[in-house]
Amino acid sequence: MSKIIVHIDLNYFFVRCEEIKDPTLQGQPVAVGHQGRAGIVSTCSYKAREYGVKSGMPMFQAIEKCPNLIIKPVDFDFYGVLSREFILYVLSFTKKVEVASVDECYADFSDVLKNEKDPIGFLKKFQKGLFDKTKLYCSIGVSTNKFLAKMGSDYKKPNGITILRQKDFKKIIYPIQIANMYGIGKKTAPRLQSYGIKTIGDLADKINSDDNDIKNLLGKFYFTVKDWVNGKGDDEIKYDSDESVKSIGTSTTLPNDSNDYEEFRNVLKMLSFDVSRRAKKENKLGKTITLTLKDTNFISQTKALTIKNPTNNGNDIFNYALDILEKCYDGRLMRLLGVTLSNLIDIKDIAIQMTFFDYKDAEEDSKTKLLINDLNRRLSKPMLIRASQINKKGE
């Protein structure tokens, strides 16, 4: 029997958070992002979109299109609080919840909806309950797998509800422009269009006729896309079970593909403190911090760092993640960042293993790392390191 998978997507999340802080912004042209020539619009209100402003647009162009645009700086700390409230609300319906980003998640609603005679009415009540609790709006897609559920939540915004059944999914998604297909990046869409592929239906025709050009263009991603356009796909929701926790991690898809180091820093801070909060809730400390990067071609890169003294401190996790980023990031456009704490141990066990002097060393090491990272970020490029990092030749 097929599962019932829902994708829940918070509508214009960053701007909505700003509206919650300042209700006078409602109905106004608002953009969230960095100002200046290098600034990018992370997201914008529907009023701003009426002027032609859109996510990913350089901020100076957005201002040219909408001179009265209200620009708000990114406040990841506040967004993180509302994001956690959102996930806790979904968890009140089912424990099978997979966080996909700061403003979206997948959930297995098989048990929730299996005996529901009016699923649309139930989901409308779900939306109202979320708004009453958090003041956030959401769109919902329902189907048998994560891809179709994601396409469903994108189909009607804001506050839409779309059910994609196997018998009629083609009627809904095949006419959608190829650039709006989940998983098809900004670089891939024009290349597909050069082969005459304008819609998802066009892509399905090419793939199902075993077109070699498309197979070569998509590479390893080809077989995943073939499943998707034929209504198949992953229906496994990755969530924490009741078994012993082996790692604690979280990730988020960026509002737009980015190579902005300052944006990466803000996102990593939010993710690190979320991991810290969850680790403290589980009474766990970890010795290994892993950074995950996924680029615009869905190629993932993971790098891990194992430390001497285990931690669950948010600043520690954040600074170690920054260290990894500075060593491995090569300037590519990224779509996702993730932070994981693993090699876990119970706090009660570590109290026995770690001496007072170990604690003092760890505390001083953390303070030094914080200071060096702060100074390096003020310079045009990293110039400072700890003396312990200098090799015997003084290099």
N, C-alpha and C positions, 0 to 999 in steps of 0.2 A: 504494500500500500504506500502511495506517495506521501511524503511529508508536506506539511504546510509551513513554508518558510516566509517570514516577513522581513522586509527591509524598511527601517524607519529612519527618515532623513529630516533633520531639523532645518526649517526654511530660513534662509539668509541669516544664519546663526550669529555671526559676529555682530552684525548690525542690530539684530534683535536684542542681543545682550546689552548693547549700548542704549537701546530704547528702554530697556528695563531699568537701567541706571538713571536715565534721563528721559522721562516720558514726553518731554517737549519735542523730541526728535521724531516722533511718530508722524508719518505722512510727509516727512521732509526728505530732500535728496541727500543721502548720507553715504559716505564711503569709509571703510576701515582700511588703514594701511599707512605706509610711510610717506611723508611729504618730501618734496625736493625732486630734482631731476631724475634721481635713481629710484624714486618711490614707485610702488606698484599697488594697485587696488586689490586688496585681498578679497573683499566682497562688498556689495553695495545694496542699497535699498531698492525696492521696486520703483519708487519715484525717481531715483537717480537713473535707473535703466530707461526711463521714458526719454531721457536726454541723450541716450546712446552710451552711457557709462556701463562698463561691464568688468567682471573679474578678470585679473591679469593685465588690464590696461595700464600703461604708464600713468602715474598720477597727474603729470602735467597735461597730458592729453585729456584726461577726465575733467580737469578744471577748464580747459578750453571748450569742451562740450557743455559743461554745466558750471558757469562762473560762480553760482551761489552754492556750490557743493560744500557740504559740511564734512570735514575730514576728522576722523577720530583715530588716535593711535591704537595699536593693537594692545589689548589688556588680557594676556593669556592667563593670568592668575584668576581673574574674575570669570573668564570663559571656562576655565577648568572646574570651578565650583559648580556652575550651571550644568556643565557636561556630566559631572558625577551625579547630580540630582536627576538628570534625564535617564542615565543608566540604572540608577536605583529604582526609578519608577517602572522601567521595563522589567527589571528583576522581580518586581512584585507580582508579575503575571507568570513568569517562567524563569527558571534558573539557567536555561539553555540560551544564553545571550553571548554573542560574539561582537566585541567592540571593533568596529572597522575604522573609526576616526573619532575626532573630538565631537563631531556632530552627526554621527550615523552609527547604526548597529544592525546586525542580523539577529533574528531570534527564531527558534523553533516553536511555532504556535500550534503544533499538531494536537496536543492535548487541550489547548485553550479553545480551539475553534472546532474540534471534531464533531461536537454535538450542538453547535450553535446554528440555529435556524435562520438567523439574520446576521451574517458576518459583517455586512456593511454597517448595520446599526451598531453592532458591538464595537467596530473600529472607530466609528464616530464618537462613541462614548469614551474610547481610549484616548482619542485626540483631545476631547474636552477635559478629561481627567489630567492629562499632561499639562494642559494650559492652566487649569485651576491650581495645580501644584507648583509649576515653574514659570508660568507666563510665556512658555515657548510654543511655537507652532511646528507642526510636522506634516510631512507627506508620507504615505505608506504604500508599499508595493507588496502584493501577496502572490506567491506562486509555489512551484514544486522544487525550485532550486534557487541559489543565491543570485545567479546572473539575471534570471527573469524577474525576481523580486526587486533587484536593484533597478532594472529598466522600468519596472512598474512604478516605483517611487519617484522616478524622474519624469514620468509621463504627464502627471498633473501637479502643478505647483502654483500657488501655495495651498496647503491643507488638502491635497488630493488623496484619494484612495483608489487604487487600481488593482483589480484581480486579474492575473494572467493565467488562464486555464490552458492546459495543453491543447485543447481542441480549437482554441481561437487566438493563441499568442501571435501567430503569423499576421493575422489581420491588423493587430495593433503595432507590433514592432517592425515589421518589414517596410512600411513606408517611412520610417524614421531616417533622417539624414545620417550618413555614415560617420560624420564628424561628431555626432551625438551618441554614438554607440559606446557603452562602457568598455574600457580596455583598449580603445583605439585612440592613440595619442595624437597630439598636434602635428607630429612629423609623419605619422603613418597615414592619416586621413588624406592629405594631398596626393600621396603616392598611390593610394587606392583609387582616388578620383581620376588620376591620370590613365587608369585602365578602364574608365567608363563606369566605375562603381560610385553611384550617387547615394544609394540607400542601403539599409541592412538587407533588404530583399535582393538587391543586385549582388551583394557579397555572397549571400546564400546560394544564388544561382551559379556563381563562379566556383565556389567551393564544392558544391555538390556535383559539378561537372569535372572535378579534379583538374582545375586549371593550374598548370605548372608555374606560371608567372606569379600567381597569388600564393602558391605554396612556397616559392622561393622568397617572396617578399615578407611573408609572416614568419618564416623559419619554424622554430620549435613551438611558437605560439599558434601555429596553423591548426593543430588538432584540437586545442582548447576552443578556438573560435569556431571550428566546425561543429563541435558539440553545442556551443551556445546558439548558433543560428538555427540549429535543429531542435531547440527546446530542451537540450540536455545540459548537465552541469553539476557542479559540486553542491550537495545538500547537507554537508556535515557542518554543524555549528561547533566551533572550537571554544570551549568554555572550561572554567575551573570546576572539576568534579569534587566529590567529597573525599577523594583519595588524597594521600599526603602530597602537599604542594612541593614540586621539584624546582619550579622557577616562577618568578613574578615579572611579567612584562606588559608593556602596552605600546601601541604605535598609533600614528595618525597620518592620514592622507592630507597633504598640504592643500590649501584652497586653490593654488595654482602651481604648476611646475615652476621650480625656483632653484636658483643658485645663490640666494641671498644669505650670507653667513649670519647676519644679525637675526634674520627670521629663523634660521636653524637654531640659533642660540636660545631664542624665546621658546620655541617649540620643545627643545630638549629640556629646558627648565620645567615646563609644564609636565612633560612625560616623567621626568625624574622624580618630581614631588608626588606624582600620582603613584608611581612604583613604591616610593618611600611610605606613603600612607597605607598602602595595601600590605607591605611587609610588616609594618608596625602592628597592623590589625591581626596579622597571622603570628605575631611574636617571633619573626624570623630576621636573621641577619644573613648577608650574602657576601661571598668573596670574589665573585666574578660578575663584571658588568659588561654587557654586550650591546653594541650599537648596530642597528640595522638600517641600511639605506636602500631604497628602491628607486631606480631611475625611470625616465619616461618610457623606456622600452620594457619595463617590468623586470629588469635584471636586478636581482638582490645582491647586496654585499653585506656580510656580517663580520665584525671584528670584535674580539673579546679581550678583556684585561682582567687578570687575576691579581688581587691585592693581598697584602700580608694580613691585615686586620679586617675582619668582616664588618659590614656596616649596613644600616638601613636609613642613614641620614640623607635627607634630600639634597643638601648641598654637596655632600661627598659624591653621591651618584651622578649628580649634574656635572661636577667638575671632572670626574673620571670619563664621563661620556664626551665632554668637550675635548679632553686630551686625545681620545680615540679619533674624534672627528678631525682634529687638526693634523693628525698623522696620516689618515687614510683618504680624506676627501680630495678629489682631483678636479673639482670645478664643474662637473656635469650637472645638468638640470635634474633635480630630484622631485619625486612625487610623494614619497613616504619616508618617514623617520620613525624609528622604534628604539626603545630602551628596555633591557631585560636584566634583572638581578637573579643570579643562580648560584649554584654551589652553596645551598642554604643550610643554616644550622639554627636550632632553637636558641633563643636568648638565654634560657636557663642553663644550657650546656656551655655556651661561650663564657658565661660568668665564671665557670670553673676553670676553663682553659686559658683565659687571658689574664695576665698579671696586671697589677696597678701600673707598672712601668710601660707595659704594652699600650694601655689605654692612653697614657700621657703622650707617648710617641705618636700614636694615631691622631690624637687631637692636634698636636703641634704640626704634624705633616699636613693635615687638612687645612689648617690656618695658612700655612705657607703656600699651599697649592691655590687657595682662594686668592691670596694677595698677588701671586705671579700671574694667574689667569686674568685678573682684573687689570693689572698694569699692561700686559700684552695686548689686551683688547683696546687700550687707549692709544697704542702705537700703531703705525701704519702696517707693521708686520710683527709676528712674534719675535722678540729679541732676548727675552729672559728665560732662564731655566734654573733649576736647583743645582747647587754645587755637586750633589751626588750624581747628577746626570752627565757630568764631564768625564770623558775617558782619561786614561793614563797619559795620553799625549797632550792633554789639555784642549781637545777639540770638542 
